[in-house]
């Protein structure tokens, strides 16, 4: 059972400039800096048409119709450059930090671009600015004018500079409730904070859940739980129309990015229509991409 339309809503463009920004703005721990420098050295990329085409070809190999890249680990200008090589195939989510200067101007510049479908992957865990802060409220006011969604980090990220308390999806409860017409997506299905992600979905109809690498948080649960059992609980609360697939891949697609997820959903006996929504149709609706 294969999806009729396959859209990868959660892929990362990583650049040395993006990693350097992470080191400069967030990473103060010497050991953590060393890890990120090693990570950076793996991505000596040239933002060329050839580089973009290699990614497109690997996506075509697995039947991926569109890729939505986010600029969490690159600059927004680098993201736009890659998109412009293949704008029919590649779209973007822009990363912003609520602490940035001239943020209003930058938000309007990015959100007015038709190839930027929203904001993401936004990281209160990294910025240490809780979602209840007025800075996020000001950002939401601007984003809502463009009717574009916001993808927020959630879960357990093993970085010394992350604030795990802000990885709990319930920290977004008030922000989501105060902007009922704004679409919010919680990344990674909660990744360890599964119960909290379910509570959020029960409470708010304007929140969606992204299941990119949701399984990485299973090791933190007190009891042994299989991946498909987590998906079953997510579907019980969110329904198939509020669950969105993404791979969390970094270029290139070194292996089939979708097969694992399809195999897990097969164990739940989903119908073709439900599979089609999770792997593509919901993305078309939420991100307004066709």
C-alpha positions in Angstrom: 0.0 0.0 0.0 1.8 3.1 -1.3 0.6 6.7 -0.9 -0.7 8.3 -4.1 1.0 11.6 -3.3 4.2 11.7 -1.2 5.4 15.0 0.3 8.3 15.1 2.6 7.4 17.9 5.0 10.4 17.7 7.2 13.8 17.7 5.6 17.0 19.7 6.6 19.4 21.7 4.5 22.6 21.8 6.5 25.4 24.3 5.8 28.5 25.4 7.5 27.0 28.9 7.9 24.0 27.3 9.6 26.1 25.3 12.0 28.3 28.3 12.7 25.2 30.2 13.7 24.2 27.4 16.1 27.7 27.5 17.6 27.7 31.3 17.9 24.2 31.8 19.3 23.4 28.7 21.3 26.4 26.4 22.0 28.6 27.5 24.9 29.7 24.1 26.1 33.3 23.3 24.8 32.6 19.6 24.3 29.3 20.3 22.5 31.1 22.8 20.3 33.6 20.1 19.3 30.8 17.7 18.3 29.1 20.5 16.2 32.4 21.3 14.5 32.7 17.7 13.5 29.1 17.7 12.2 29.9 20.9 10.3 32.9 19.3 8.5 30.6 16.7 7.1 28.7 19.3 5.1 31.2 21.0 2.8 28.4 21.8 0.4 28.3 24.0 -2.6 24.9 25.6 -3.2 24.8 24.8 -6.9 22.2 23.6 -9.3 24.1 20.3 -9.5 23.8 19.9 -5.7 20.1 20.6 -5.9 19.6 18.2 -8.8 21.3 15.4 -6.8 18.8 15.8 -4.0 15.9 15.9 -6.5 17.1 12.7 -8.2 17.3 10.9 -4.9 13.7 12.1 -4.1 12.5 10.9 -7.5 14.0 7.5 -6.8 11.6 7.1 -3.8 8.6 8.7 -5.5 8.7 11.9 -3.4 6.6 14.6 -5.2 7.8 17.6 -3.2 10.3 18.3 -0.5 9.8 21.0 2.2 13.2 22.0 3.5 13.6 24.0 6.7 16.5 26.4 7.5 17.0 25.4 11.1 20.6 24.4 10.1 21.3 26.8 7.3 20.6 30.4 6.5 17.3 31.6 5.1 19.2 33.0 2.0 20.8 29.6 1.4 17.4 28.0 1.7 15.9 30.4 -0.9 18.9 29.8 -3.2 18.3 26.0 -3.2 14.6 26.5 -3.7 15.1 28.8 -6.7 17.0 26.0 -8.6 13.9 23.8 -8.5 10.9 25.8 -7.2 8.3 23.3 -8.5 9.9 20.4 -6.5 11.3 22.2 -3.5 9.6 24.6 -1.0 10.8 25.9 2.3 10.1 26.7 5.9 12.0 29.6 7.3 13.8 29.5 10.6 13.7 32.5 12.9 14.9 33.3 16.4 12.7 35.6 18.5 15.9 37.3 19.7 17.0 38.5 16.3 17.1 42.2 15.6 14.9 43.6 12.7 12.8 40.5 13.1 9.6 42.0 11.8 11.3 43.1 8.6 12.8 39.6 8.1 9.5 37.9 8.8 7.7 40.0 6.2 10.5 39.4 3.6 10.3 35.6 4.1 6.6 35.1 4.4 5.8 37.3 1.4 7.7 34.8 -0.7 5.4 32.2 -2.3 8.0 29.5 -1.9 8.2 29.9 1.8 5.2 27.9 3.1 5.6 28.9 6.8 8.1 28.9 9.7 10.0 26.0 11.0 11.6 24.2 12.6 11.3 26.7 15.4 13.2 25.9 18.6 12.3 27.4 22.0 14.6 24.6 23.3 17.5 26.3 21.5 16.6 29.9 22.0 15.5 29.5 25.6 12.5 31.8 24.9 9.4 30.0 26.2 6.3 30.0 24.0 4.5 32.1 26.6 6.9 35.0 26.0 5.5 38.1 24.2 8.2 37.7 21.5 6.4 34.5 20.2 3.1 36.3 20.5 4.4 39.1 18.3 5.7 36.6 15.8 2.3 34.8 15.7 0.5 38.0 15.0 2.6 38.6 11.9 2.5 35.0 10.7 -1.3 34.8 11.0 -1.6 37.6 8.5 -0.1 35.4 5.9 -2.2 32.4 6.8 0.9 30.1 6.9 1.7 27.4 9.5 4.4 27.2 12.2 6.4 24.0 12.8 7.7 23.8 16.4 10.3 21.5 17.9 9.3 19.0 20.5 10.8 16.1 22.4 14.2 15.2 23.8 17.2 16.6 22.0 20.5 15.5 23.3 22.3 18.8 23.0 23.9 20.4 26.1 22.5 23.8 25.1 18.9 22.5 24.8 16.4 23.3 27.5 14.4 20.0 27.8 11.6 21.7 29.7 10.8 23.7 26.5 10.7 20.4 24.5 7.4 19.5 26.3 4.5 20.1 23.8 2.3 21.4 26.6 4.5 24.5 26.8 2.7 25.6 23.6 -0.7 25.2 25.1 -1.5 28.9 25.8 0.1 30.2 22.5 -2.0 27.7 20.5 -5.1 28.5 22.4 -4.6 32.2 22.0 -4.3 31.9 18.2 -7.1 29.5 17.3 -7.0 30.4 13.6 -3.3 29.8 13.3 -2.1 26.3 12.2 0.6 24.8 14.5 2.5 21.6 13.8 4.3 19.8 16.7 7.4 18.1 15.3 8.5 14.5 16.0 5.2 13.4 17.6 6.5 14.6 20.9 9.5 12.3 20.8 9.5 11.2 24.3 6.7 13.6 25.4 4.1 11.5 23.6 1.4 11.8 26.3 1.8 15.5 26.3 1.5 15.7 22.5 -1.7 13.7 22.8 -3.1 16.0 25.5 -2.3 19.0 23.3 -4.1 17.4 20.3 -7.1 16.6 22.4 -7.3 20.2 23.6 -6.8 22.1 20.3 -8.2 21.5 16.9 -5.7 23.9 15.2 -2.7 21.7 16.1 -1.3 19.0 13.9 1.4 16.4 14.6 4.5 15.7 12.5 5.8 12.2 12.9 9.3 12.7 11.6 11.5 10.3 13.5 9.0 10.1 16.3 10.4 6.7 17.3 13.7 8.2 18.7 12.0 9.0 22.0 10.8 5.4 22.7 13.9 4.6 24.8 12.8 7.2 27.4 9.5 5.5 28.2 9.2 3.5 31.4 7.7 0.5 29.6 8.5 -1.2 26.3 6.3 0.2 23.6 6.5 -0.6 19.9 6.5 2.3 17.4 3.2 1.3 15.8 1.6 1.4 19.2 2.6 5.1 19.5 1.2 5.8 16.1 -2.1 4.1 17.1 -2.4 6.4 20.0 -1.6 9.4 17.9 -4.3 8.5 15.4 -6.8 7.9 18.2 -6.4 11.6 19.3 -5.5 13.4 16.1 -7.3 11.3 13.5 -5.7 10.6 10.2 -6.4 14.2 8.9 -4.1 15.9 11.5 -1.1 13.6 11.2 1.7 14.6 8.7 4.6 12.6 7.5 8.1 13.9 7.3 11.5 12.1 7.1 13.8 14.4 9.1 16.4 13.6 6.4 19.6 15.4 5.6 20.8 15.4 2.0 21.0 13.0 0.3 18.3 10.3 0.8 20.8 7.5 1.6 18.0 5.0 2.1 14.3 4.8 1.5 12.9 7.6 3.8 9.3 6.4 3.8 9.3 2.6 3.9 9.7 2.4 7.7 6.7 4.6 8.3 4.5 2.7 5.8 5.5 -0.6 7.4 4.4 0.7 10.8 1.1 2.0 9.6 0.4 -1.4 7.8 0.5 -3.0 11.2 -2.5 -0.8 12.1 -4.5 -1.9 9.1 -5.0 1.7 7.7 -7.1 2.2 4.6 -5.6 3.6 1.4 -7.4 7.0 2.0 -5.9 7.3 5.5 -2.4 6.6 4.1 -2.9 9.1 1.4 -3.8 11.8 3.9 -0.9 11.2 6.2 1.8 11.0 3.5 0.6 13.8 1.2 -3.0 15.2 1.3 -2.7 16.7 4.8 0.5 18.5 3.7 -1.3 19.9 0.7 -4.0 21.3 3.0 -1.8 22.6 5.9 1.1 23.9 3.9 -1.0 24.9 0.9 1.3 23.1 -1.5 0.1 21.1 -4.5 
